[in-house]
Amino acid sequence: MVVKVFSITGNKISAFITDINSLNFSSSTSNSADTFKKAFAKKLSLATIVEIKYESIKSIIKEDNDKDVLLNYKTFVGIPSDCQF
């Protein structure tokens, strides 16, 4: 599996990486996948981190004339949420 850090602009999110089971979003910037994974695994960090499991994704919306992508998902406790980037 090819592992690459994607730079994005979103609400408290600046990068994401794909995993086998999920999409991992972080507010910290990383140049390599290894540094991203190490920063994501830290328990105590000021960075905002969000892990969205593939099976919890309900919809992905991208309008033709809009530059933002809206990802609707359910959190681990079942509360509907979204992530816009």
TORGU-771199 format. One record per atom (N, C-alpha, C): y, x, z; residue in three letters. Coordinates in steps of 0.02 Angstrom, whole numbers, padded with zeros to 5 digits, always signed. Last residue first. Layout:
YXZala/...
***
This chain:
+00989-00660+00215phe/+01010-00593+00196phe/+01026-00591+00122phe/+00942-00756+00351gln/+00980-00754+00289gln/+01002-00683+00275gln/+00817-00842+00426cys/+00844-00775+00420cys/+00878-00773+00352cys/+00779-00973+00545asp/+00791-00946+00478asp/+00822-00877+00481asp/+00659-01079+00631ser/+00715-01032+00628ser/+00725-01010+00557ser/+00572-01191+00737pro/+00596-01174+00669pro/+00658-01129+00673pro/+00459-01139+00860ile/+00527-01163+00848ile/+00549-01143+00778ile/+00335-01087+00896gly/+00337-01146+00853gly/+00406-01174+00839gly/+00328-00967+00958val/+00320-01025+01001val/+00327-01091+00962val/+00352-00877+00856phe/+00286-00876+00887phe/+00274-00934+00935phe/+00448-00977+00736thr/+00439-00922+00783thr/+00370-00927+00816thr/+00435-01016+00565lys/+00427-01039+00633lys/+00414-00979+00678lys/+00562-01001+00435tyr/+00498-00985+00466tyr/+00494-01017+00535tyr/+00651-00972+00286asn/+00637-01019+00341asn/+00567-01005+00368asn/+00766-00871+00217leu/+00696-00870+00235leu/+00686-00916+00295leu/+00876-00859+00087leu/+00864-00892+00151leu/+00789-00898+00162leu/+00979-00741+00011val/+00912-00768+00015val/+00903-00798+00084val/+01135-00736-00081asp/+01096-00734-00019asp/+01027-00766-00027asp/+01208-00759-00194lys/+01179-00692-00187lys/+01134-00686-00124lys/+01198-00898-00305asp/+01210-00873-00238asp/+01176-00805-00231asp/+01161-00960-00421asn/+01227-00930-00419asn/+01245-00903-00350asn/+01026-01001-00389asp/+01042-00962-00449asp/+01109-00926-00445asp/+00966-00979-00221glu/+01001-01018-00272glu/+01021-00973-00330glu/+00822-00959-00141lys/+00873-00918-00174lys/+00904-00960-00229lys/+00716-00975-00005ile/+00762-01009-00049ile/+00814-00959-00076ile/+00559-00995+00055ile/+00607-00943+00036ile/+00651-00973-00017ile/+00472-01072+00193ser/+00503-01073+00127ser/+00550-01014+00118ser/+00390-01036+00301lys/+00386-01103+00274lys/+00417-01107+00204lys/+00298-00911+00377ile/+00351-00924+00328ile/+00340-00993+00297ile/+00188-00882+00453ser/+00239-00924+00484ser/+00296-00941+00437ser/+00109-00795+00380glu/+00084-00864+00388glu/+00135-00910+00421glu/+00183-00675+00392tyr/+00179-00710+00328tyr/+00156-00782+00335tyr/+00292-00656+00531lys/+00224-00656+00504lys/+00223-00697+00440lys/+00428-00563+00559ile/+00410-00629+00532ile/+00341-00623+00500ile/+00518-00485+00681glu/+00455-00482+00645glu/+00437-00553+00624glu/+00668-00405+00709val/+00637-00470+00697val/+00573-00458+00657val/+00785-00323+00813ile/+00724-00320+00773ile/+00693-00389+00768ile/+00933-00241+00843thr/+00903-00306+00835thr/+00842-00299+00790thr/+00949-00101+00952ala/+00942-00128+00885ala/+00910-00197+00886ala/+00939-00047+01074leu/+00996-00091+01063leu/+00994-00123+00994leu/+00780-00043+01156ser/+00824-00023+01102ser/+00882-00072+01097ser/+00629-00023+01219leu/+00699-00027+01242leu/+00744+00001+01188leu/+00517-00007+01135lys/+00523-00066+01178lys/+00595-00077+01201lys/+00495+00042+00968lys/+00526+00055+01033lys/+00534-00010+01072lys/+00454+00008+00840ala/+00404+00006+00894ala/+00434+00018+00963ala/+00564+00032+00760phe/+00541-00037+00769phe/+00493-00044+00828phe/+00569+00170+00759ala/+00624+00133+00790ala/+00604+00061+00804ala/+00449+00195+00690lys/+00458+00222+00757lys/+00513+00184+00794lys/+00475+00131+00566lys/+00419+00108+00608lys/+00426+00133+00680lys/+00584+00210+00521phe/+00592+00138+00531phe/+00538+00112+00579phe/+00525+00335+00508thr/+00578+00326+00557thr/+00591+00252+00572thr/+00432+00302+00404asp/+00410+00327+00469asp/+00463+00318+00523asp/+00510+00266+00294ala/+00468+00215+00327ala/+00445+00237+00396ala/+00678+00329+00295ser/+00607+00333+00280ser/+00569+00280+00319ser/+00806+00298+00333asn/+00796+00323+00265asn/+00722+00326+00246asn/+00876+00159+00419ser/+00826+00213+00415ser/+00818+00234+00342ser/+00981+00074+00532thr/+00970+00099+00464thr/+00921+00157+00467thr/+00950-00069+00634ser/+00961+00004+00628ser/+00944+00025+00556ser/+00913-00198+00633ser/+00984-00185+00624ser/+00998-00111+00618ser/+00767-00252+00542ser/+00799-00213+00595ser/+00873-00205+00580ser/+00614-00339+00507phe/+00686-00331+00497phe/+00716-00293+00556phe/+00462-00347+00430asn/+00496-00320+00489asn/+00568-00306+00471asn/+00343-00463+00384leu/+00405-00431+00364leu/+00440-00409+00427leu/+00162-00442+00403ser/+00228-00470+00416ser/+00283-00433+00380ser/+00039-00381+00382asn/+00039-00449+00410asn/+00108-00481+00414asn/+00068-00259+00323ile/+00009-00295+00301ile/+00012-00368+00322ile/+00245-00256+00290asp/+00186-00234+00326asp/+00127-00273+00299asp/+00401-00204+00225thr/+00343-00249+00222thr/+00284-00216+00258thr/+00559-00191+00304ile/+00500-00158+00277ile/+00443-00209+00276ile/+00738-00191+00299phe/+00674-00221+00313phe/+00619-00182+00278phe/+00906-00178+00367ala/+00849-00151+00329ala/+00787-00192+00346ala/+01004-00243+00437ser/+01026-00196+00385ser/+00968-00167+00345ser/+01065-00383+00524ile/+01007-00351+00493ile/+01032-00304+00439ile/+01164-00467+00572lys/+01134-00419+00618lys/+01073-00384+00590lys/+01147-00554+00433asn/+01172-00566+00500asn/+01134-00522+00550asn/+01140-00428+00303gly/+01127-00493+00332gly/+01158-00499+00401gly/+01096-00330+00174thr/+01154-00350+00214thr/+01141-00420+00238thr/+00971-00201+00159ile/+00998-00267+00146ile/+01059-00278+00189ile/+00858-00083+00098ser/+00923-00094+00129ser/+00948-00163+00109ser/+00690-00062+00129phe/+00738-00096+00087phe/+00802-00107+00125phe/+00574+00065+00134val/+00626+00032+00173val/+00677+00003+00124val/+00404+00054+00085lys/+00473+00072+00068lys/+00520+00033+00113lys/+00242+00090+00047val/+00286+00074+00102val/+00356+00100+00086val/+00109+00029-00044val/+00171+00066-00048val/+00217+00043+00008val/-00059+00042+00000met/+00000+00000+00000met/+00062+00044+00000met/
***
